[in-house]
Amino acid sequence: MALLETQPEAREILVDAVKFLRFSEIENRYDEAIAALNPSVKLKVADR
């Protein structure tokens, strides 16, 4: 809540828990991030 009070004009406020997914495409690890969230995707990624 302090972030909302100190930065009310912020376009995006992220909690630490979602940063791995938010920046995964930029960091070229999107497939791995999705696989971490969904085990059924993990099998498809491993088949590459």
Secondary structure as UniProt FT lines:
FT   HELIX           2..6
FT   TURN            8..9
FT   HELIX           16..18
FT   HELIX           19..22
FT   TURN            23..28
FT   HELIX           30..37
FT   HELIX           39..46
//
